[in-house]
Amino acid sequence: AEEDMKSCIITDQGKTVDLNKARAAHDFTYRDGNSEIFLNICGLTEKKCDQKSYKAIEIHHRTPPTCYHIASADSSDIEANAEDFTTDDKPISKLSYKGGKIFEGKQLQVDITVLCDLEQTVGDLQYIDTTNNIDSIVYIFQLKSRGGCYVHHIDDGPQCFIDCVVGLGGILVILFFAGLMAYFIIGTLIQVLIRKKRGKEIIPNSAFWLDVPFLLKDGVMLIVDLIRACINKRKEK
């Protein structure tokens, strides 16, 4: 397993792509007619074929279903390389799984092009084509994943904390109400325990807060009066 992981780490021009980070928690699946392909990146499938896990397997849904592996479980059958380090600093990696079962005299193989996409935390796998060569049948896929990016870019990628959910404005509103609550709790404790106040006077700055509803009413009426004045001026014109 350790050798398997090492074979998926690509270093070129001082930059590293660790395709192990593109591995999914569950199998990627592709269905084509009566056939269903299960595969994962730099790891074995959850789905078993003949009670064994492989890099990729295919099941023909016939009667009975026929299962065979299209890539072996051996790490030595992995070829990984980053062919093109593009101008926008996003690598294009190629991953090949070989050593599959011989089918009608041809060896089965999986080729996966892994594209860097920092927004894809789970991974978006797409089937591209199947090539039928003289001595091999190759299933071609494309995967968009943040695991296909340079390692330092993954670390610098978008991290979803509270700001991803509520935004900066939401954070400010939360902080405002949290501060207001702390103000009332602490202020009330001081009024009761230290100043020995009772009734309405336990509210910190009670005179101000009791006037707040009337101040708000005056503010609303001022805005209404301004709007009415503007409307009347337009009518007069």
Contacts in CASP RR format, 6 or more apart in sequence:
PFRMAT RR
TARGET T0000
AUTHOR 0000-0000-0000
METHOD contacts of the structure
MODEL  1
AEEDMKSCIITDQGKTVDLNKARAAHDFTYRDGNSEIFLNICGLTEKKCD
QKSYKAIEIHHRTPPTCYHIASADSSDIEANAEDFTTDDKPISKLSYKGG
KIFEGKQLQVDITVLCDLEQTVGDLQYIDTTNNIDSIVYIFQLKSRGGCY
VHHIDDGPQCFIDCVVGLGGILVILFFAGLMAYFIIGTLIQVLIRKKRGK
EIIPNSAFWLDVPFLLKDGVMLIVDLIRACINKRKEK
1 75 0 8 1.000
3 75 0 8 1.000
3 76 0 8 1.000
4 42 0 8 1.000
4 43 0 8 1.000
4 75 0 8 1.000
4 78 0 8 1.000
5 20 0 8 1.000
5 42 0 8 1.000
7 42 0 8 1.000
7 75 0 8 1.000
7 76 0 8 1.000
7 78 0 8 1.000
7 80 0 8 1.000
8 18 0 8 1.000
8 19 0 8 1.000
8 20 0 8 1.000
8 41 0 8 1.000
8 42 0 8 1.000
8 78 0 8 1.000
8 80 0 8 1.000
8 95 0 8 1.000
9 16 0 8 1.000
9 17 0 8 1.000
9 18 0 8 1.000
9 19 0 8 1.000
9 20 0 8 1.000
9 80 0 8 1.000
10 16 0 8 1.000
10 17 0 8 1.000
10 18 0 8 1.000
10 19 0 8 1.000
10 80 0 8 1.000
10 81 0 8 1.000
10 82 0 8 1.000
10 91 0 8 1.000
10 93 0 8 1.000
11 17 0 8 1.000
12 81 0 8 1.000
12 82 0 8 1.000
12 85 0 8 1.000
13 85 0 8 1.000
15 85 0 8 1.000
15 91 0 8 1.000
15 150 0 8 1.000
16 150 0 8 1.000
16 151 0 8 1.000
17 82 0 8 1.000
17 91 0 8 1.000
17 93 0 8 1.000
17 114 0 8 1.000
17 147 0 8 1.000
17 148 0 8 1.000
17 149 0 8 1.000
17 150 0 8 1.000
17 151 0 8 1.000
18 147 0 8 1.000
18 151 0 8 1.000
19 41 0 8 1.000
19 42 0 8 1.000
19 80 0 8 1.000
19 93 0 8 1.000
19 95 0 8 1.000
19 114 0 8 1.000
19 147 0 8 1.000
19 148 0 8 1.000
20 41 0 8 1.000
20 42 0 8 1.000
21 145 0 8 1.000
21 146 0 8 1.000
21 147 0 8 1.000
21 148 0 8 1.000
21 151 0 8 1.000
21 154 0 8 1.000
22 41 0 8 1.000
22 42 0 8 1.000
22 114 0 8 1.000
22 123 0 8 1.000
22 143 0 8 1.000
22 145 0 8 1.000
22 146 0 8 1.000
22 147 0 8 1.000
22 148 0 8 1.000
23 40 0 8 1.000
23 41 0 8 1.000
23 42 0 8 1.000
23 43 0 8 1.000
24 40 0 8 1.000
24 41 0 8 1.000
24 122 0 8 1.000
24 123 0 8 1.000
26 46 0 8 1.000
27 38 0 8 1.000
27 39 0 8 1.000
27 40 0 8 1.000
27 45 0 8 1.000
27 46 0 8 1.000
27 47 0 8 1.000
28 38 0 8 1.000
28 39 0 8 1.000
28 40 0 8 1.000
28 41 0 8 1.000
28 125 0 8 1.000
28 141 0 8 1.000
28 143 0 8 1.000
29 36 0 8 1.000
29 37 0 8 1.000
29 38 0 8 1.000
30 36 0 8 1.000
30 37 0 8 1.000
30 39 0 8 1.000
30 125 0 8 1.000
30 127 0 8 1.000
30 141 0 8 1.000
31 37 0 8 1.000
32 127 0 8 1.000
34 60 0 8 1.000
34 61 0 8 1.000
34 62 0 8 1.000
35 58 0 8 1.000
35 59 0 8 1.000
35 60 0 8 1.000
35 61 0 8 1.000
36 58 0 8 1.000
36 59 0 8 1.000
36 61 0 8 1.000
37 56 0 8 1.000
37 57 0 8 1.000
37 58 0 8 1.000
37 70 0 8 1.000
37 139 0 8 1.000
38 45 0 8 1.000
38 46 0 8 1.000
38 47 0 8 1.000
38 56 0 8 1.000
38 57 0 8 1.000
38 58 0 8 1.000
38 59 0 8 1.000
39 45 0 8 1.000
39 55 0 8 1.000
39 56 0 8 1.000
39 57 0 8 1.000
39 71 0 8 1.000
39 97 0 8 1.000
39 110 0 8 1.000
39 112 0 8 1.000
39 141 0 8 1.000
40 46 0 8 1.000
40 55 0 8 1.000
40 56 0 8 1.000
41 95 0 8 1.000
41 112 0 8 1.000
41 114 0 8 1.000
41 143 0 8 1.000
41 145 0 8 1.000
42 78 0 8 1.000
42 80 0 8 1.000
42 95 0 8 1.000
43 55 0 8 1.000
44 53 0 8 1.000
44 54 0 8 1.000
44 55 0 8 1.000
44 73 0 8 1.000
45 53 0 8 1.000
45 54 0 8 1.000
45 55 0 8 1.000
45 56 0 8 1.000
45 57 0 8 1.000
46 53 0 8 1.000
47 53 0 8 1.000
47 57 0 8 1.000
47 59 0 8 1.000
48 57 0 8 1.000
49 57 0 8 1.000
49 59 0 8 1.000
49 67 0 8 1.000
49 68 0 8 1.000
49 69 0 8 1.000
50 67 0 8 1.000
52 69 0 8 1.000
52 73 0 8 1.000
53 73 0 8 1.000
54 69 0 8 1.000
54 70 0 8 1.000
54 71 0 8 1.000
54 72 0 8 1.000
54 73 0 8 1.000
54 100 0 8 1.000
55 69 0 8 1.000
55 71 0 8 1.000
55 72 0 8 1.000
55 73 0 8 1.000
55 77 0 8 1.000
55 78 0 8 1.000
55 97 0 8 1.000
55 110 0 8 1.000
56 69 0 8 1.000
56 70 0 8 1.000
56 71 0 8 1.000
56 97 0 8 1.000
56 110 0 8 1.000
56 139 0 8 1.000
57 67 0 8 1.000
57 68 0 8 1.000
57 69 0 8 1.000
57 70 0 8 1.000
58 67 0 8 1.000
58 68 0 8 1.000
58 69 0 8 1.000
58 70 0 8 1.000
58 108 0 8 1.000
59 65 0 8 1.000
59 66 0 8 1.000
59 67 0 8 1.000
60 66 0 8 1.000
60 67 0 8 1.000
68 101 0 8 1.000
68 103 0 8 1.000
68 108 0 8 1.000
69 100 0 8 1.000
69 101 0 8 1.000
69 108 0 8 1.000
70 97 0 8 1.000
70 100 0 8 1.000
70 101 0 8 1.000
70 108 0 8 1.000
70 109 0 8 1.000
70 110 0 8 1.000
70 139 0 8 1.000
71 77 0 8 1.000
71 97 0 8 1.000
71 98 0 8 1.000
71 99 0 8 1.000
71 100 0 8 1.000
71 108 0 8 1.000
71 109 0 8 1.000
71 110 0 8 1.000
72 97 0 8 1.000
72 98 0 8 1.000
72 99 0 8 1.000
72 100 0 8 1.000
74 99 0 8 1.000
77 97 0 8 1.000
77 98 0 8 1.000
77 99 0 8 1.000
77 100 0 8 1.000
78 95 0 8 1.000
78 96 0 8 1.000
78 97 0 8 1.000
78 98 0 8 1.000
79 94 0 8 1.000
79 95 0 8 1.000
79 96 0 8 1.000
79 98 0 8 1.000
80 93 0 8 1.000
80 94 0 8 1.000
80 95 0 8 1.000
80 96 0 8 1.000
81 93 0 8 1.000
81 94 0 8 1.000
82 91 0 8 1.000
82 92 0 8 1.000
82 93 0 8 1.000
82 94 0 8 1.000
83 92 0 8 1.000
83 93 0 8 1.000
83 94 0 8 1.000
84 91 0 8 1.000
84 92 0 8 1.000
85 91 0 8 1.000
86 92 0 8 1.000
89 150 0 8 1.000
89 153 0 8 1.000
90 115 0 8 1.000
90 116 0 8 1.000
90 149 0 8 1.000
91 116 0 8 1.000
91 148 0 8 1.000
91 149 0 8 1.000
91 150 0 8 1.000
92 113 0 8 1.000
92 114 0 8 1.000
92 115 0 8 1.000
92 116 0 8 1.000
93 113 0 8 1.000
93 114 0 8 1.000
93 148 0 8 1.000
94 111 0 8 1.000
94 112 0 8 1.000
94 113 0 8 1.000
94 114 0 8 1.000
95 111 0 8 1.000
95 112 0 8 1.000
95 113 0 8 1.000
95 114 0 8 1.000
96 109 0 8 1.000
96 110 0 8 1.000
96 111 0 8 1.000
96 112 0 8 1.000
97 109 0 8 1.000
97 110 0 8 1.000
97 111 0 8 1.000
97 112 0 8 1.000
98 107 0 8 1.000
98 109 0 8 1.000
99 107 0 8 1.000
99 108 0 8 1.000
99 109 0 8 1.000
100 107 0 8 1.000
100 108 0 8 1.000
100 109 0 8 1.000
101 107 0 8 1.000
101 108 0 8 1.000
102 108 0 8 1.000
103 137 0 8 1.000
105 135 0 8 1.000
106 132 0 8 1.000
106 133 0 8 1.000
106 134 0 8 1.000
106 135 0 8 1.000
106 136 0 8 1.000
106 137 0 8 1.000
107 135 0 8 1.000
107 136 0 8 1.000
107 137 0 8 1.000
108 136 0 8 1.000
108 137 0 8 1.000
108 139 0 8 1.000
109 136 0 8 1.000
109 137 0 8 1.000
109 138 0 8 1.000
109 139 0 8 1.000
110 138 0 8 1.000
110 139 0 8 1.000
110 141 0 8 1.000
111 138 0 8 1.000
111 139 0 8 1.000
111 140 0 8 1.000
111 141 0 8 1.000
112 140 0 8 1.000
112 141 0 8 1.000
112 142 0 8 1.000
112 143 0 8 1.000
113 128 0 8 1.000
113 140 0 8 1.000
113 141 0 8 1.000
113 142 0 8 1.000
113 143 0 8 1.000
114 142 0 8 1.000
114 143 0 8 1.000
114 145 0 8 1.000
114 147 0 8 1.000
114 148 0 8 1.000
115 142 0 8 1.000
115 143 0 8 1.000
115 144 0 8 1.000
115 145 0 8 1.000
115 148 0 8 1.000
116 145 0 8 1.000
116 146 0 8 1.000
116 147 0 8 1.000
116 148 0 8 1.000
116 149 0 8 1.000
116 150 0 8 1.000
116 153 0 8 1.000
117 123 0 8 1.000
117 124 0 8 1.000
117 144 0 8 1.000
117 145 0 8 1.000
117 146 0 8 1.000
117 148 0 8 1.000
117 149 0 8 1.000
118 146 0 8 1.000
118 149 0 8 1.000
118 153 0 8 1.000
118 154 0 8 1.000
118 157 0 8 1.000
118 158 0 8 1.000
119 146 0 8 1.000
119 158 0 8 1.000
120 144 0 8 1.000
120 145 0 8 1.000
120 146 0 8 1.000
121 146 0 8 1.000
122 145 0 8 1.000
123 143 0 8 1.000
123 144 0 8 1.000
123 145 0 8 1.000
123 146 0 8 1.000
124 143 0 8 1.000
124 144 0 8 1.000
124 145 0 8 1.000
125 141 0 8 1.000
125 142 0 8 1.000
125 143 0 8 1.000
126 141 0 8 1.000
126 142 0 8 1.000
126 143 0 8 1.000
126 144 0 8 1.000
127 139 0 8 1.000
127 140 0 8 1.000
127 141 0 8 1.000
128 140 0 8 1.000
128 141 0 8 1.000
128 142 0 8 1.000
129 140 0 8 1.000
130 137 0 8 1.000
130 138 0 8 1.000
130 139 0 8 1.000
130 140 0 8 1.000
131 137 0 8 1.000
131 138 0 8 1.000
131 140 0 8 1.000
146 154 0 8 1.000
146 157 0 8 1.000
147 154 0 8 1.000
158 164 0 8 1.000
162 171 0 8 1.000
163 171 0 8 1.000
166 174 0 8 1.000
183 204 0 8 1.000
184 203 0 8 1.000
184 204 0 8 1.000
187 204 0 8 1.000
188 202 0 8 1.000
188 203 0 8 1.000
188 204 0 8 1.000
190 204 0 8 1.000
191 197 0 8 1.000
191 201 0 8 1.000
191 202 0 8 1.000
191 203 0 8 1.000
191 204 0 8 1.000
192 198 0 8 1.000
192 202 0 8 1.000
200 206 0 8 1.000
200 210 0 8 1.000
203 209 0 8 1.000
203 210 0 8 1.000
END
